[in-house]
Amino acid sequence: MMPTLNNDLQKITDKWKETTPIEAWNILENSIKEIQSLGIANGPSIGNKVKDFTLKNAEGEIVNLYEELSKGPVILTFYRGSWCPYCNRQLRAYEEIINEIKQIGASLIAISPQTPDNSLTIQEKHNLSYHVLSDTKGLTAAKYNILFDVPNDVKDVYENIGLDLADYNGPNNWMLPVPSTFMIDETGTIRFSYVNPNYMERLEPDELLEALKTL
């Protein structure tokens, strides 16, 4: 059986769990349940028209969603940041299928709350050939109803391991998107949606491709 993205993510979880105090781990697990209860775990529904946005990519160039849709379907994936090992593995996995995505006539856009400099770092580190956009104020994630404020107890856990999101997202920015992937057709209609508050799991590349082939 071929290894899957989520197999790799489970290995990250197992290793992290071994080195994380049980109290801190419980806080992280409970935060996932809290996000579910906030009602932001669903995002926009399949069949809805997406809201347009214009953001800068890692090179500082302007990227507009509907301009990209005029060229073909768009896969839109929201990730937490380059500090998140789950996100790094997901972005690499999607890069591995980018040629198949392009052959179908679609494109891939990844969005995080990171500053352009940090987006450039992750793009160069993983040799990503698709757009990596900066949503530094979280306005786009908020449009898609997947933005949340990091709870204070989770913030304490992160700070205790030396992680300050302000270093990545800019001053006083402790907001994150729920990891999500949307498939949008040329009319701006959502045809596939994956929104999972459990950031330790992601949409498998094979599932993404299968859904894309139905457009």
C-alpha positions as CSV (number, residue, x, y, z in Angstrom):
1,M,0.0,0.0,0.0
2,M,1.4,3.4,-1.0
3,P,2.1,5.9,1.8
4,T,-0.5,8.6,2.0
5,L,-0.3,12.2,3.2
6,N,-2.2,11.4,6.4
7,N,0.1,8.5,7.2
8,D,2.9,11.0,7.2
9,L,0.9,13.5,9.3
10,Q,0.2,10.7,11.8
11,K,3.9,10.2,12.2
12,I,4.3,13.9,12.9
13,T,1.6,13.7,15.5
14,D,3.1,10.6,17.2
15,K,6.5,12.2,17.4
16,W,5.1,15.5,18.7
17,K,2.9,13.7,21.3
18,E,6.0,11.9,22.7
19,T,7.7,15.2,23.5
20,T,4.7,17.3,24.6
21,P,3.5,17.4,28.2
22,I,0.1,15.8,28.6
23,E,-1.4,19.0,30.0
24,A,-0.3,20.9,26.9
25,W,-1.5,18.1,24.6
26,N,-4.9,18.1,26.2
27,I,-5.2,21.9,25.6
28,L,-4.4,21.4,21.9
29,E,-6.9,18.6,21.5
30,N,-9.6,20.6,23.4
31,S,-9.0,23.6,21.2
32,I,-10.0,21.5,18.2
33,K,-13.3,20.7,19.8
34,E,-13.9,24.3,20.7
35,I,-13.3,25.4,17.1
36,Q,-16.0,22.9,16.0
37,S,-18.4,24.3,18.5
38,L,-17.9,27.9,17.2
39,G,-19.6,26.9,13.9
40,I,-16.7,27.9,11.7
41,A,-15.8,24.3,10.8
42,N,-18.0,24.2,7.7
43,G,-17.0,27.2,5.6
44,P,-19.1,28.1,2.6
45,S,-21.4,25.4,1.2
46,I,-21.0,23.5,-2.0
47,G,-23.0,25.3,-4.7
48,N,-22.4,28.7,-3.2
49,K,-20.7,31.4,-5.2
50,V,-17.3,32.4,-3.7
51,K,-16.4,35.9,-2.8
52,D,-13.7,37.5,-4.8
53,F,-10.4,38.6,-3.3
54,T,-7.1,40.2,-4.4
55,L,-3.9,39.3,-2.4
56,K,-0.2,39.5,-3.0
57,N,1.8,36.4,-3.7
58,A,5.3,35.6,-2.3
59,E,6.9,37.8,-4.9
60,G,4.7,40.7,-4.1
61,E,2.6,40.3,-7.3
62,I,-1.1,40.9,-7.2
63,V,-3.3,37.9,-7.7
64,N,-7.1,38.1,-8.2
65,L,-9.3,35.1,-7.7
66,Y,-11.7,35.8,-10.5
67,E,-8.9,36.5,-12.9
68,E,-7.5,33.1,-12.1
69,L,-10.9,31.5,-12.6
70,S,-11.1,33.0,-16.1
71,K,-8.3,30.6,-16.9
72,G,-9.9,27.5,-15.4
73,P,-10.9,25.9,-12.1
74,V,-9.1,26.9,-9.0
75,I,-8.1,24.8,-6.0
76,L,-8.0,27.1,-3.0
77,T,-6.3,25.8,0.1
78,F,-5.9,27.7,3.4
79,Y,-3.1,26.7,5.6
80,R,-1.8,27.9,9.0
81,G,1.8,28.8,8.2
82,S,5.4,27.7,7.6
83,W,5.8,27.1,11.4
84,C,3.2,24.2,11.1
85,P,4.8,20.9,10.1
86,Y,1.4,19.6,9.0
87,C,1.1,22.5,6.6
88,N,4.6,22.0,5.2
89,R,3.9,18.4,4.4
90,Q,0.6,19.2,2.8
91,L,2.0,21.9,0.6
92,R,4.8,19.5,-0.6
93,A,2.3,16.8,-1.2
94,Y,0.2,19.1,-3.4
95,E,3.3,20.2,-5.3
96,E,3.9,16.6,-6.2
97,I,0.6,16.5,-8.1
98,I,0.8,20.1,-9.6
99,N,1.5,18.8,-13.1
100,E,-1.6,16.6,-13.0
101,I,-3.6,19.6,-11.7
102,K,-2.4,21.7,-14.6
103,Q,-3.0,18.9,-17.2
104,I,-6.7,19.0,-16.1
105,G,-6.7,22.7,-16.8
106,A,-6.9,23.9,-13.1
107,S,-4.6,25.9,-10.9
108,L,-3.7,25.8,-7.2
109,I,-3.6,28.7,-4.8
110,A,-2.4,28.4,-1.1
111,I,-3.3,31.2,1.4
112,S,-2.0,31.8,4.9
113,P,-2.0,34.8,7.3
114,Q,1.8,35.0,7.0
115,T,3.6,38.1,5.7
116,P,4.9,38.0,2.1
117,D,8.4,37.5,3.3
118,N,7.4,34.4,5.2
119,S,5.3,33.2,2.3
120,L,8.4,33.6,0.1
121,T,10.4,31.6,2.6
122,I,8.0,28.6,2.5
123,Q,7.7,28.8,-1.3
124,E,11.5,28.7,-1.8
125,K,12.1,26.1,0.9
126,H,9.7,23.6,-0.7
127,N,10.2,24.7,-4.3
128,L,6.5,25.4,-4.7
129,S,5.4,26.3,-8.3
130,Y,2.0,27.5,-7.4
131,H,0.8,30.8,-5.9
132,V,1.4,31.3,-2.2
133,L,-0.6,34.3,-1.0
134,S,-0.5,36.4,2.1
135,D,-3.8,37.2,3.9
136,T,-2.1,39.1,6.7
137,K,-5.2,40.6,8.2
138,G,-7.3,37.4,7.8
139,L,-9.9,39.2,5.7
140,T,-10.1,36.6,3.0
141,A,-10.3,33.7,5.5
142,A,-13.0,35.6,7.3
143,K,-15.0,35.9,4.0
144,Y,-14.9,32.1,3.8
145,N,-16.0,31.8,7.5
146,I,-12.9,29.8,8.6
147,L,-11.0,32.4,10.6
148,F,-10.7,32.2,14.4
149,D,-8.7,33.8,17.2
150,V,-6.2,31.5,18.8
151,P,-7.4,30.8,22.4
152,N,-5.2,32.1,25.2
153,D,-4.4,28.7,26.6
154,V,-3.2,27.5,23.1
155,K,-1.3,30.8,22.8
156,D,0.5,29.9,26.1
157,V,1.4,26.5,24.8
158,Y,2.8,27.9,21.6
159,E,4.8,30.6,23.4
160,N,6.2,28.0,25.8
161,I,7.7,26.1,22.9
162,G,9.1,29.4,21.4
163,L,6.4,30.0,18.8
164,D,5.2,33.6,18.5
165,L,2.8,33.9,15.6
166,A,3.5,37.6,15.4
167,D,6.9,36.7,14.0
168,Y,5.1,35.1,11.0
169,N,1.9,37.0,10.7
170,G,2.9,40.5,11.9
171,P,2.3,42.4,15.2
172,N,-0.6,41.3,17.4
173,N,-1.8,38.8,14.8
174,W,-2.9,35.7,16.6
175,M,-5.6,34.6,14.2
176,L,-5.5,31.4,12.1
177,P,-7.7,29.8,9.4
178,V,-9.2,26.4,9.8
179,P,-7.2,24.3,7.3
180,S,-9.5,24.1,4.3
181,T,-9.5,23.2,0.6
182,F,-12.1,24.4,-1.9
183,M,-12.5,23.5,-5.5
184,I,-14.1,26.3,-7.5
185,D,-15.3,26.1,-11.1
186,E,-15.0,28.9,-13.7
187,T,-18.3,30.4,-12.7
188,G,-17.1,30.9,-9.2
189,T,-19.2,28.1,-7.7
190,I,-17.8,25.8,-5.0
191,R,-17.9,22.3,-6.3
192,F,-16.0,20.6,-3.6
193,S,-15.2,21.5,0.0
194,Y,-12.9,20.1,2.7
195,V,-12.9,22.0,6.0
196,N,-11.4,20.2,9.0
197,P,-10.7,21.9,12.4
198,N,-8.3,19.0,13.2
199,Y,-5.2,20.5,11.6
200,M,-3.4,17.2,12.1
201,E,-5.4,15.8,9.1
202,R,-5.6,17.1,5.5
203,L,-7.2,16.3,2.2
204,E,-5.4,13.5,0.4
205,P,-3.9,14.5,-3.0
206,D,-5.6,11.5,-4.6
207,E,-9.0,12.6,-3.3
208,L,-8.3,16.1,-4.6
209,L,-7.5,14.9,-8.1
210,E,-10.5,12.6,-8.2
211,A,-12.8,15.5,-7.2
212,L,-11.1,17.8,-9.8
213,K,-11.8,15.3,-12.6
214,T,-15.5,15.6,-11.9
215,L,-15.6,19.2,-13.0
